[in-house]
Amino acid sequence: MCTNHPIITKITRKIKLVTTQSILTDVAPAHEGFPMREWSIRVFIQGEKGEELPANIFDRVTYKLHPTFANPNRVVKKLPFLITEQGWGEFDMEVVLHAIDKGGDHSIRHDLNFQKNKYESVHSITFNNPRPNLVKALAASGPVPGADTAAPEENGVSKRDKRKNDGEERTKKKSRSERTFDMEKLAEGLQKLQEEHLLQVVQMVHDNKTPETYIKNDVERECCLPTHLPPIRLIKSIVLILFCETEGEFHVDLYTLPSHLTQMLWKFVQECGVDV
C-alpha cells in the first residue's frame, strides 16, 4: 500500500553577525582594568561567495542583552539591524531573528567579547516550507527549490490563491443574487401568522433592516411596537401594514428587505407551520 507523505522544502542560509568594539578613551573606567567600550552588532546574510548581503528575510531582530542593561530586550526593525551600546563587560546574549511572511523566530547565541576590535560569527538557519514571499526573498541570496514558480503574496495570501478565492467569492455572490423568493407567497404566508408571531416579525425587521429598507412608522415613539395586531393587509407594492387604532401603523416594503432578512422571514413562516 502506498502512503502519501507531505513534501517538505528546507532552505538553509548562513547568517553573519559582525561585531565591532573600541575603548572609549574619554570615559572613565567602570572598574580598574576594565575600560568602558562602545560596541555594535550588525546582521547580514552570507552569500555563496562569502559576501555580505542584506538580511531582508527578517523583519526585525531582538537582542537580549545582559539584565544589568536598562531595557535589556532591544528590538531593531531597520536593516542592517544595527545595535550600538556601551559597557565594560563581556557576556553571551541571545539574538532572535524574526523571519518575514510567518517564517518563524530563529534564536542564536552570540558571544560578545573584546578580544578583537572586529570579529564575525556565522550561524546556519533552516526554513521549513517557507511561504511564497519568504521564498522570493531567499532567492535573492542563493538557489531555492521552486523559486521560479512560487507566487508572491498580498496580505499573506498568494496571488494564485487570491485569484482562486476571488473566483469562488464571485460564484457565491452570483449564487446569492440568483436565489429569489416569491414575495407574494411570503406576504400571503405572513398574513396567516398568529398575533404573537407577527410581533416577532416586526422585531426581526427592526433588528435586520438596512438603510435601503423602506419602513414607515406612524407611531411617535421610536421603535415602539403595536400592542395589538389584526391580520396584515397586503397592498399592490407588497407593503405590509400592521395597523392598530391606538398605536398607529407600521409599514414595510418586502422588496426592500435585505436578502438575509427575506430568507429569515421565509424560514420563520415555514417554522410556524405555514406553507409558502
C-alpha positions in Angstrom: 0.0 0.0 0.0 1.3 3.4 -0.9 1.3 6.3 1.6 1.4 9.9 0.5 3.8 12.0 2.6 3.9 15.8 2.6 6.7 17.4 0.6 9.0 19.3 3.0 11.0 22.1 1.5 14.1 23.0 3.5 16.2 26.1 2.7 19.3 26.9 4.7 21.1 30.3 4.9 24.2 31.4 6.7 23.7 34.4 8.9 26.7 36.6 9.7 26.9 38.7 12.8 29.6 41.4 12.6 30.7 42.8 15.9 32.9 45.9 16.4 34.2 47.4 19.6 36.6 50.1 20.8 37.7 51.7 24.0 36.2 55.0 25.0 39.2 57.0 26.0 37.2 60.0 27.1 35.1 57.9 29.6 36.5 56.9 33.0 36.8 53.1 33.5 34.0 51.5 35.4 36.5 49.4 37.3 40.3 49.3 37.4 41.5 47.3 34.4 38.0 47.3 32.7 37.8 50.3 30.4 34.4 51.5 29.0 33.9 50.4 25.5 31.4 51.1 22.7 30.3 48.0 20.8 27.9 47.3 17.9 26.4 44.4 16.1 25.1 44.2 12.6 23.3 41.2 10.8 23.8 40.1 7.3 23.2 37.0 5.1 26.5 35.5 3.9 26.3 34.8 0.2 27.6 31.8 -1.7 30.9 33.7 -2.2 31.2 34.9 1.3 29.8 38.4 0.5 27.6 40.3 3.0 24.0 40.6 1.7 21.1 42.5 3.3 19.2 40.2 5.7 15.9 41.2 4.3 14.5 37.7 5.1 13.9 39.1 8.6 11.6 42.0 9.5 13.1 42.6 12.9 15.8 41.4 15.3 15.6 41.2 19.1 18.8 41.5 21.1 18.5 40.1 24.6 21.3 41.9 26.5 22.6 41.3 30.0 19.9 42.0 32.6 22.1 44.8 34.0 21.3 46.9 30.9 18.3 49.3 31.0 15.6 47.8 28.8 17.7 44.7 28.0 15.4 43.4 25.2 16.1 45.6 22.2 14.0 45.3 19.0 15.6 46.6 15.8 13.5 46.8 12.7 15.8 48.5 10.2 18.5 46.9 8.1 21.2 46.0 8.9 19.6 45.6 12.3 22.4 47.7 14.0 22.6 47.9 17.8 25.1 50.1 19.5 25.8 50.1 23.2 28.4 51.0 25.8 29.7 48.8 28.6 32.8 47.3 30.2 31.9 43.5 30.5 31.7 40.6 28.1 28.7 38.3 28.1 26.7 35.8 26.0 23.4 37.1 24.5 20.5 35.6 22.7 19.7 37.1 19.3 16.3 36.3 17.9 15.8 36.7 14.2 12.1 37.1 13.2 11.6 35.9 9.6 9.1 37.7 7.3 6.0 36.0 6.0 5.4 33.9 9.1 8.8 32.2 8.7 9.2 31.7 12.4 11.6 33.0 15.1 15.1 31.8 15.0 17.4 32.1 18.1 21.2 32.1 18.0 23.7 32.6 20.8 26.2 35.4 20.4 29.4 35.8 22.3 30.1 39.4 22.9 33.8 39.7 23.7 36.6 42.3 23.4 39.4 40.1 22.1 39.4 41.8 18.8 38.2 45.2 17.5 36.2 43.5 14.9 35.1 39.9 14.6 32.4 37.8 12.8 30.3 34.8 13.7 28.4 32.7 11.2 25.3 30.7 12.0 23.2 28.4 9.8 19.4 28.8 9.9 17.0 26.4 8.1 13.5 27.4 7.0 11.0 24.6 6.6 8.3 25.0 3.9 8.7 28.8 3.6 5.8 30.8 2.3 6.0 32.5 -1.2 7.2 36.0 -0.1 9.9 34.4 2.1 10.9 32.1 -0.8 11.2 35.2 -3.0 13.4 37.0 -0.5 15.6 33.8 0.0 16.1 33.6 -3.8 18.0 36.9 -3.7 20.8 35.2 -1.7 21.0 31.8 -3.2 19.2 29.0 -5.0 15.9 27.8 -3.7 13.7 24.9 -5.0 10.7 26.1 -6.9 11.6 29.8 -6.6 10.5 30.5 -10.1 7.1 29.0 -9.6 6.4 30.5 -6.2 3.6 33.0 -6.4 4.2 36.2 -4.4 1.7 37.1 -1.7 -0.5 40.0 -0.9 -1.5 40.4 2.7 -0.5 36.9 3.5 -2.4 35.3 0.6 -0.6 34.1 -2.6 -1.8 35.6 -5.8 -2.7 32.2 -7.1 -4.8 31.5 -4.0 -6.2 35.1 -4.2 -7.4 34.5 -7.8 -9.0 31.3 -6.7 -10.7 32.8 -3.7 -11.9 35.8 -5.8 -13.4 33.4 -8.3 -15.1 31.4 -5.6 -16.4 34.6 -4.0 -17.9 35.8 -7.3 -19.6 32.4 -7.7 -21.0 32.7 -4.2 -22.2 36.3 -4.8 -23.8 35.2 -8.1 -25.5 32.3 -6.4 -26.8 34.5 -3.6 -28.1 37.1 -6.1 -29.8 34.4 -8.1 -31.6 33.0 -5.0 -35.0 34.6 -5.2 -38.2 34.3 -3.2 -41.8 34.6 -4.2 -42.7 37.8 -2.4 -46.4 37.3 -2.9 -46.3 33.9 -1.3 -44.2 35.3 1.5 -46.8 38.1 2.1 -49.6 35.6 2.0 -47.8 33.4 4.5 -47.2 36.4 6.8 -50.9 37.1 6.7 -51.7 33.7 8.1 -49.4 34.1 11.2 -50.8 34.4 14.7 -50.6 37.7 16.5 -47.7 36.6 18.7 -45.7 35.6 15.6 -46.4 38.9 13.9 -44.8 40.8 16.8 -41.7 38.7 16.2 -41.8 39.6 12.5 -41.8 43.3 13.3 -38.9 42.8 15.7 -36.9 40.9 13.1 -37.4 43.7 10.6 -36.2 46.2 13.1 -33.2 44.2 14.1 -32.1 43.4 10.5 -33.1 46.4 8.4 -30.6 48.2 6.2 -30.6 51.9 5.0 -32.4 50.7 1.8 -35.2 49.1 3.8 -38.5 51.1 3.5 -40.1 51.3 6.8 -42.7 53.9 7.8 -43.8 54.1 11.4 -46.5 56.5 12.3 -46.0 55.8 16.0 -44.4 58.8 17.7 -42.3 56.7 20.0 -39.3 55.4 18.1 -39.3 51.6 17.5 -42.5 51.2 19.6 -44.2 48.0 18.5 -48.0 47.8 18.3 -49.6 46.0 21.2 -52.5 44.6 19.1 -52.1 43.2 15.6 -55.1 42.4 13.4 -54.5 40.5 10.2 -51.9 42.0 7.9 -53.3 43.8 4.8 -51.5 43.3 1.5 -51.3 46.2 -1.0 -50.0 46.4 -4.5 -46.3 47.1 -3.8 -46.1 44.2 -1.3 -46.1 46.7 1.5 -47.2 45.1 4.8 -49.2 47.4 7.0 -49.6 46.5 10.7 -52.4 48.7 12.0 -53.7 49.5 15.5 -56.1 52.3 16.2 -54.4 53.3 19.4 -50.8 52.9 18.3 -50.7 53.8 14.6 -49.4 52.0 11.5 -46.2 50.2 10.7 -45.3 49.8 7.0 -42.6 47.7 5.5 -41.9 47.1 1.8 -40.9 43.4 1.3 -39.0 44.2 -1.9 -36.6 46.5 0.1 -35.6 43.9 2.6 -32.0 42.6 2.6 -31.7 39.0 1.2 -30.7 37.6 4.6 -33.8 39.1 6.2 -36.1 37.8 3.5 -34.6 34.3 4.0 -35.1 34.6 7.7 -38.8 35.6 7.3 -39.3 32.8 4.8 -37.8 30.2 7.2 -39.8 31.7 10.1 -43.1 31.4 8.3 -42.3 27.8 7.5 -41.4 27.0 11.1 -44.7 28.5 12.2 -46.4 25.8 10.1 -47.5 27.9 7.2 -46.9 26.7 3.7 -45.2 29.1 1.3 
